[in-house]
Amino acid sequence: MKERVEIRSRFLFTRQLSKQNVKRLQEADHVPTGAFLAILRGNAMFADRAKIFIRSGKGGDGHCSFRRELYVANGGPDGGDGGRGGDLIFEVDSGLNTLSDFRHKRKYAAGDGQEGGKRRCHGKDGNDMILKVPEGTVIKEANSQKVIADMSGTNRRQVVLKGGKGGLGNQHFATATMQVPQYAQPGQPAKELEVCLELKVIADVGLVGFPNVGKSTLLSKVTNAEPKIANYHFTTLRPNLGVVDLEDGQGFVMADIPGLIEGASEGVGLGHEFLRHIERTKLMIHVVDIASTEGRDPVDDVYKIHAELEAYNSELAKREQVIAANKTDLIYPGDEDPVKRLKDEFEPKGIRVFPISGVSGKGIREMLYYVAERLRVIDTGPMIFEQEYFPEEELIYENLPYTVEKDGELYVVEGPKIEKMLGYTNLDSEKGFAFFQKFLSDTGILEELEQAGIQEGDTVKMYGLQFDYYK
């Protein structure tokens, strides 16, 4: 006998289910387990955001060794170089349309480079980590929310975190005066970053409006898209895209953005979840119920949606807009013509109003050709978000913790990377000491000592070693 499960709180799921499936749940006392899970899976929330932790590979350390063979006296240094750390790469996969893969795994790391070996053997390079994302994904630094990469247009592949370079073996540090260098260079550290992924739909035109005004019906009428259509608020839980093909070769991509509500820009309801998908659109079509079948005022609706766009992103409110006065087939003769009222209100402001019927198709052709003409004037290129955050510059020494403190007459500098560097560096040699000084300068330690008030002749202590400070 098949396992069966009682659904006691079935109405909690109605917002995520189509009208037909809701009816099935309401009429059934018991539903087979497999059937219920299939219903939920088929109507899962659209995954258009994710937060993940990424890490490039650490460079392998250079090796310190000397040639040791029979009958070869005083063999020279033969330590090999460390391998390069793997890169963390994002790549567009045209077969993906959500970020659901990143909901289950949050940490991604490239391979570390291998340490160099004896006899000048080069360490193996670390493996790259390639993350596949759908086109339109914007990668942002989690704290600042600055754009790192926009995987759109021609940008199909981008290295976000480069792996650390491998350290040089001691063979590179031999000189006429220092023929037995006792140090090798450590590999560069890995770079770590927490990033937010946001999928912003790539569409020329966005359909916006309150729930149940006929956006999905309009999209299905003019494109190859097949959105679910029902007389149910928030039936659309994901942006639906379709291509509008016109006879003379003109065409554009149209997106049905799920219904907005008042307060959406402040995170109220589901509307806030989808406002990001309007950001790429060049032109917006406000779809309103001109027949007021649900008692809504179409003029008031346009102003409220405009206010939500303004509150979310003031640039959106400035983009060109067209009003689609839908459901004209349901207008009954009355004292006032709602279409004329809408035109009188908005056309003097430069916003064209097109009376249409998503069911019969009346007036749609005229609106589409007008939109296509406006798109040619506005811009032909895709809307790409410019890079604002550059990991190579921001993270160059972020992963090198250290402390600078004054203890009496001494300035004490400590940190795990400093300790490791001291272990690798031969400070008795001129070249080794110059190499260590460069490290102190590059990491900002010298600058921080100066900010702490150090003067020439003062003493700096690092793990049992003491140095006199001179510029």
VOMARVEX-119685 format. One line per 2 residues: number of its first residue (from 1); for each residue x, y, z of C-alpha. Coordinates in Angstrom, 2 decimals. Example, Ala and Ser with C-alpha at 12.3 -4.5 7.8 and 13.67 -1.06 7.14 Angstrom:
! VOMARVEX-119685
1	12.30:-4.50:7.80; 13.67:-1.06:7.14;
END
This chain:
! VOMARVEX-119685
1	0.00:0.00:0.00; 1.32:3.42:-0.90;
3	2.23:5.66:1.98; -0.31:8.41:2.60;
5	0.01:11.54:4.68; -2.68:13.76:6.17;
7	-2.44:17.44:5.23; -3.59:19.32:8.32;
9	-2.31:22.80:7.43; -2.82:22.66:3.69;
11	-3.99:26.29:3.41; -0.54:27.55:4.47;
13	0.76:26.56:1.04; -1.90:28.16:-1.14;
15	0.20:31.20:-1.97; 2.75:28.98:-3.69;
17	0.34:26.72:-5.56; -1.61:27.24:-8.75;
19	-5.38:27.55:-8.49; -5.95:24.02:-9.80;
21	-3.59:22.46:-7.27; -5.10:24.51:-4.43;
23	-8.50:23.14:-5.36; -7.14:19.58:-5.32;
25	-5.73:20.07:-1.83; -8.93:21.65:-0.54;
27	-11.06:18.77:-1.79; -8.77:15.99:-0.59;
29	-8.61:14.67:2.98; -5.51:12.66:2.18;
31	-2.86:13.09:-0.51; -0.16:10.54:-1.47;
33	3.22:11.71:-0.18; 4.88:11.66:-3.59;
35	2.06:13.60:-5.21; 2.16:16.32:-2.58;
37	5.92:16.79:-2.91; 5.62:16.97:-6.68;
39	3.04:19.74:-6.39; 5.31:21.76:-4.10;
41	8.38:21.23:-6.27; 6.61:22.36:-9.39;
43	5.66:25.64:-7.75; 8.77:26.36:-5.70;
45	9.71:29.95:-5.05; 11.87:31.53:-7.73;
47	15.49:31.51:-6.51; 16.90:34.83:-7.67;
49	19.21:35.62:-4.71; 21.95:33.83:-2.83;
51	24.79:34.69:-0.47; 27.92:32.55:-0.68;
53	31.50:32.50:0.59; 34.21:32.17:-2.06;
55	37.94:31.58:-1.77; 40.75:31.38:-4.30;
57	43.65:28.97:-3.89; 46.77:29.76:-1.87;
59	50.07:29.80:-3.72; 52.43:26.97:-2.86;
61	55.52:27.85:-0.82; 58.92:27.88:-2.46;
63	61.26:25.12:-1.31; 64.59:25.51:0.42;
65	67.00:22.67:-0.37; 70.51:22.00:-1.71;
67	71.84:19.60:-4.28; 73.13:16.47:-2.57;
69	74.76:13.90:-4.85; 77.66:11.52:-4.56;
71	80.93:13.04:-5.75; 79.32:16.49:-5.95;
73	80.75:18.65:-3.19; 79.00:21.78:-2.04;
75	75.97:21.40:-4.31; 74.15:24.66:-4.90;
77	70.56:25.54:-3.99; 67.93:23.56:-5.89;
79	64.65:24.41:-4.16; 61.74:24.50:-6.61;
81	58.99:27.11:-6.92; 55.55:26.64:-5.43;
83	52.52:26.08:-7.64; 49.96:28.76:-8.43;
85	46.73:28.75:-6.44; 43.52:28.10:-8.36;
87	41.28:30.97:-9.53; 37.65:31.43:-8.48;
89	35.74:31.96:-11.75; 32.12:32.74:-12.59;
91	30.81:31.55:-15.93; 27.46:32.01:-17.69;
93	25.50:28.83:-18.39; 22.68:29.44:-20.86;
95	20.88:26.35:-19.54; 20.32:27.90:-16.10;
97	17.56:30.35:-15.20; 17.67:30.42:-11.38;
99	20.24:30.50:-8.57; 18.73:27.50:-6.81;
101	22.02:25.56:-6.91; 23.53:28.07:-4.47;
103	20.76:27.60:-1.90; 22.15:24.24:-0.76;
105	25.89:24.86:-0.80; 27.31:28.12:0.53;
107	31.13:27.71:0.47; 33.27:27.37:-2.66;
109	37.06:27.17:-2.74; 39.64:26.72:-5.47;
111	42.58:24.36:-4.99; 45.81:25.41:-3.26;
113	49.13:25.32:-5.08; 51.57:22.61:-4.12;
115	54.85:23.38:-2.39; 57.97:23.28:-4.53;
117	60.28:20.32:-4.24; 63.91:19.35:-4.35;
119	65.89:19.30:-7.59; 64.09:22.41:-8.82;
121	60.78:20.60:-9.02; 57.88:23.01:-9.54;
123	54.85:22.48:-7.33; 51.56:21.52:-8.99;
125	49.13:24.38:-9.67; 45.84:24.37:-7.76;
127	42.60:23.56:-9.60; 40.36:26.45:-10.62;
129	36.83:26.59:-9.20; 34.28:27.48:-11.89;
131	30.80:28.51:-10.71; 28.03:28.35:-13.33;
133	25.38:31.09:-13.13; 22.46:32.14:-15.35;
135	22.89:35.12:-17.65; 21.92:38.32:-15.90;
137	23.52:37.43:-12.55; 25.06:40.38:-10.74;
139	27.81:39.56:-8.22; 28.15:42.02:-5.32;
141	30.44:42.30:-2.31; 28.22:41.34:0.61;
143	29.04:44.19:3.01; 29.27:47.19:0.68;
145	26.83:45.85:-1.95; 29.20:47.16:-4.62;
147	29.11:45.41:-7.99; 32.00:43.03:-8.67;
149	30.74:41.61:-11.95; 27.65:41.63:-14.14;
151	27.41:38.35:-16.04; 25.51:39.85:-18.98;
153	26.12:40.81:-22.59; 29.59:39.83:-23.75;
155	30.81:39.08:-20.23; 30.45:35.30:-20.23;
157	33.39:34.43:-17.99; 35.13:36.43:-15.27;
159	37.87:35.65:-12.77; 36.60:37.18:-9.53;
161	39.38:36.00:-7.19; 42.81:35.20:-8.56;
163	44.82:32.46:-6.92; 47.97:33.37:-5.04;
165	51.29:33.17:-6.89; 53.64:30.40:-5.92;
167	56.69:31.34:-3.85; 60.17:31.21:-5.35;
169	62.54:28.47:-4.28; 65.90:29.27:-2.75;
171	67.60:28.66:-6.11; 66.51:32.19:-7.13;
173	68.26:33.88:-4.22; 71.82:32.68:-4.84;
175	74.34:35.45:-5.53; 78.08:35.72:-5.80;
177	78.26:36.72:-2.17; 75.41:34.50:-0.93;
179	75.85:31.09:-2.55; 73.91:29.13:0.07;
181	70.63:31.04:0.67; 68.81:29.50:3.61;
183	65.39:30.91:2.75; 62.66:30.59:0.14;
185	59.67:32.75:-0.64; 56.27:31.75:0.76;
187	53.32:31.51:-1.60; 50.85:34.35:-1.76;
189	47.81:33.87:0.49; 44.36:32.87:-0.69;
191	41.74:35.59:-1.14; 38.39:35.22:0.59;
193	35.18:37.08:0.02; 31.51:36.86:0.88;
195	29.39:37.79:-2.11; 25.71:38.23:-2.91;
197	24.36:36.87:-6.17; 21.33:38.61:-7.65;
199	19.62:37.50:-10.82; 18.29:40.55:-12.63;
201	16.14:39.58:-15.58; 17.47:40.74:-18.95;
203	14.52:42.30:-20.72; 13.98:45.44:-22.80;
205	10.45:45.98:-21.57; 8.97:45.25:-18.15;
207	5.27:44.79:-17.46; 4.42:46.29:-14.07;
209	1.16:46.68:-12.26; -0.93:45.46:-9.37;
211	-1.84:41.76:-9.13; -4.54:40.41:-11.39;
213	-4.57:43.28:-13.90; -3.76:40.99:-16.84;
215	0.02:41.14:-17.25; 0.42:37.39:-17.70;
217	-2.45:37.28:-20.19; -0.87:40.08:-22.22;
219	2.53:38.38:-22.21; 1.08:35.08:-23.39;
221	-0.77:36.90:-26.16; 2.21:38.69:-27.68;
223	5.14:36.33:-26.99; 6.08:32.67:-26.93;
225	5.94:32.64:-23.13; 3.46:30.40:-21.35;
227	2.90:31.92:-17.91; 0.40:30.40:-15.52;
229	-2.79:32.43:-15.62; -5.45:32.41:-12.95;
231	-7.77:34.80:-11.17; -5.63:34.62:-8.06;
233	-3.35:37.22:-6.47; 0.35:36.41:-6.79;
235	-0.22:33.40:-9.01; 2.92:34.64:-10.77;
237	5.79:33.95:-8.39; 8.62:34.31:-10.89;
239	9.40:36.75:-13.71; 8.27:35.33:-17.06;
241	10.18:36.30:-20.20; 9.01:36.22:-23.79;
243	10.27:37.48:-27.15; 8.00:39.81:-29.10;
245	8.48:39.19:-32.85; 7.09:41.83:-35.20;
247	6.63:41.41:-38.95; 9.37:43.78:-40.13;
249	12.12:42.14:-38.10; 11.70:44.37:-35.09;
251	11.61:42.53:-31.81; 12.34:42.85:-28.14;
253	12.29:40.88:-24.91; 9.37:41.48:-22.58;
255	9.18:40.42:-18.93; 6.10:40.02:-16.76;
257	7.25:41.26:-13.36; 5.11:39.74:-10.56;
259	2.45:42.03:-9.14; 3.52:44.85:-6.86;
261	1.67:46.17:-3.85; 1.83:49.32:-1.81;
263	4.89:49.23:0.43; 6.77:46.86:-1.88;
265	9.82:49.12:-1.90; 9.97:48.77:1.90;
267	9.84:44.99:1.75; 6.10:44.55:2.25;
269	4.58:41.49:0.61; 6.19:39.66:-2.29;
271	6.55:42.73:-4.48; 9.93:43.68:-2.98;
273	11.35:40.32:-4.05; 10.97:41.23:-7.72;
275	11.68:44.94:-7.96; 15.31:44.15:-8.85;
277	14.16:42.58:-12.11; 12.93:45.94:-13.40;
279	16.37:47.53:-13.10; 17.59:46.39:-16.54;
281	14.45:47.35:-18.46; 14.66:50.34:-20.78;
283	10.92:50.94:-20.94; 8.07:49.97:-18.64;
285	4.48:49.23:-19.50; 2.06:49.97:-16.67;
287	-0.80:47.52:-17.04; -3.99:48.72:-15.36;
289	-7.48:47.30:-15.08; -9.39:50.02:-16.93;
291	-12.71:48.32:-16.19; -12.06:48.38:-12.43;
293	-13.31:44.79:-12.13; -11.90:44.60:-8.60;
295	-12.91:48.11:-7.59; -9.45:49.64:-8.16;
297	-9.04:53.12:-9.65; -6.69:52.86:-12.70;
299	-5.40:56.42:-12.34; -4.62:55.87:-8.68;
301	-2.93:52.54:-9.51; -0.47:54.21:-11.90;
303	0.52:56.79:-9.28; 0.97:54.14:-6.59;
305	3.17:51.91:-8.75; 5.19:54.96:-9.79;
307	5.67:55.83:-6.11; 6.98:52.32:-5.38;
309	9.48:52.57:-8.25; 10.60:56.00:-7.03;
311	11.09:54.74:-3.48; 13.06:51.68:-4.59;
313	15.26:53.39:-7.18; 14.70:56.96:-8.31;
315	16.30:56.19:-11.69; 13.54:53.70:-12.47;
317	10.85:56.34:-12.15; 12.63:58.46:-14.79;
319	12.60:55.77:-17.47; 10.15:55.95:-20.32;
321	6.73:54.53:-19.56; 3.64:53.47:-21.47;
323	0.23:52.71:-20.00; -1.71:49.68:-21.19;
325	-5.38:50.25:-20.31; -6.34:46.56:-20.21;
327	-9.73:44.82:-20.10; -11.49:47.30:-22.38;
329	-13.80:44.44:-23.35; -15.27:44.61:-19.84;
331	-16.11:48.32:-19.87; -19.82:48.97:-19.57;
333	-21.45:52.19:-20.79; -21.52:54.72:-18.01;
335	-21.35:58.35:-17.18; -17.56:58.61:-17.60;
337	-15.18:57.11:-20.15; -12.32:55.61:-18.06;
339	-9.94:55.54:-21.06; -10.45:59.26:-21.72;
341	-9.90:59.98:-18.04; -6.63:58.06:-18.08;
343	-5.44:59.84:-21.25; -6.38:63.26:-19.94;
345	-4.37:62.58:-16.80; -1.14:61.14:-18.26;
347	-0.74:61.99:-21.95; -0.11:65.71:-21.19;
349	2.84:64.39:-19.11; 4.26:62.56:-22.13;
351	3.03:59.06:-21.17; 1.12:57.37:-23.99;
353	-2.04:55.45:-23.09; -3.15:52.47:-25.22;
355	-6.60:50.94:-24.64; -6.17:47.18:-25.13;
357	-7.79:43.84:-24.44; -5.47:41.02:-23.45;
359	-8.21:38.52:-24.23; -9.33:39.67:-27.70;
361	-6.04:41.29:-28.73; -7.64:44.62:-29.57;
363	-5.18:47.56:-29.54; -2.12:45.42:-28.73;
365	-0.49:45.64:-32.17; -0.46:49.45:-32.15;
367	1.11:49.49:-28.68; 3.84:46.99:-29.59;
369	4.96:48.91:-32.67; 5.08:52.12:-30.65;
371	7.22:50.40:-27.99; 9.57:48.95:-30.63;
373	10.02:52.40:-32.15; 10.78:53.95:-28.78;
375	13.34:51.25:-27.96; 15.29:52.09:-31.11;
377	15.48:55.70:-29.95; 16.30:54.95:-26.32;
379	19.22:52.55:-26.70; 20.14:49.40:-28.56;
381	22.75:47.98:-26.21; 22.06:45.85:-23.15;
383	21.97:47.55:-19.76; 25.09:46.44:-17.87;
385	25.99:47.34:-14.29; 29.50:48.76:-14.07;
387	32.09:47.22:-11.77; 32.46:49.12:-8.49;
389	34.46:46.69:-6.33; 37.86:45.36:-7.42;
391	38.92:42.38:-5.29; 42.54:42.50:-6.47;
393	42.91:45.97:-5.00; 40.64:45.61:-1.98;
395	41.92:42.25:-0.76; 45.62:42.44:-1.59;
397	46.64:42.33:2.06; 43.34:41.93:3.84;
399	44.17:38.38:4.89; 47.42:39.29:6.66;
401	46.43:40.02:10.27; 48.97:41.74:12.49;
403	49.11:44.04:15.51; 51.30:47.06:16.22;
405	51.55:48.02:19.90; 53.88:50.15:22.00;
407	55.34:48.42:25.07; 57.45:50.92:26.97;
409	60.24:51.97:24.63; 59.58:49.09:22.24;
411	57.21:48.89:19.30; 55.95:45.30:19.20;
413	54.71:43.90:15.88; 53.13:40.44:15.84;
415	50.99:38.31:13.56; 50.98:34.78:12.12;
417	52.14:35.87:8.67; 55.05:37.86:10.13;
419	56.12:34.87:12.16; 56.03:32.66:9.09;
421	57.96:35.20:7.01; 60.69:35.42:9.65;
423	61.01:31.66:9.56; 61.58:31.70:5.81;
425	63.86:34.71:5.55; 67.59:34.83:6.13;
427	67.96:38.26:7.72; 71.75:37.91:7.83;
429	71.95:38.39:4.07; 71.50:41.78:2.44;
431	69.06:40.41:-0.12; 67.03:38.55:2.50;
433	66.76:41.61:4.71; 65.72:43.79:1.73;
435	63.07:41.20:0.87; 61.70:41.35:4.43;
437	61.66:45.16:4.41; 59.64:45.13:1.20;
439	57.16:42.80:2.89; 56.80:45.23:5.81;
441	56.20:48.10:3.41; 53.72:46.28:1.16;
443	51.61:45.08:4.09; 51.33:48.60:5.53;
445	53.22:47.74:8.73; 55.79:50.50:8.27;
447	53.03:53.05:7.69; 51.22:51.92:10.82;
449	54.44:52.19:12.87; 54.77:55.79:11.73;
451	51.16:56.47:12.69; 51.96:55.03:16.11;
453	54.66:57.69:16.50; 57.87:55.76:15.85;
455	61.01:57.87:15.37; 64.39:57.12:13.85;
457	66.49:55.07:16.24; 63.49:53.53:18.02;
459	63.43:49.77:18.48; 60.96:47.37:16.84;
461	60.48:43.91:18.33; 59.20:40.99:16.27;
463	59.08:37.55:17.90; 62.37:37.78:19.82;
465	64.15:39.81:17.15; 64.84:43.52:17.59;
467	65.51:46.08:14.87; 66.45:49.76:14.90;
469	64.07:51.85:12.81; 65.57:54.17:10.17;
471	63.89:55.67:7.10;
END
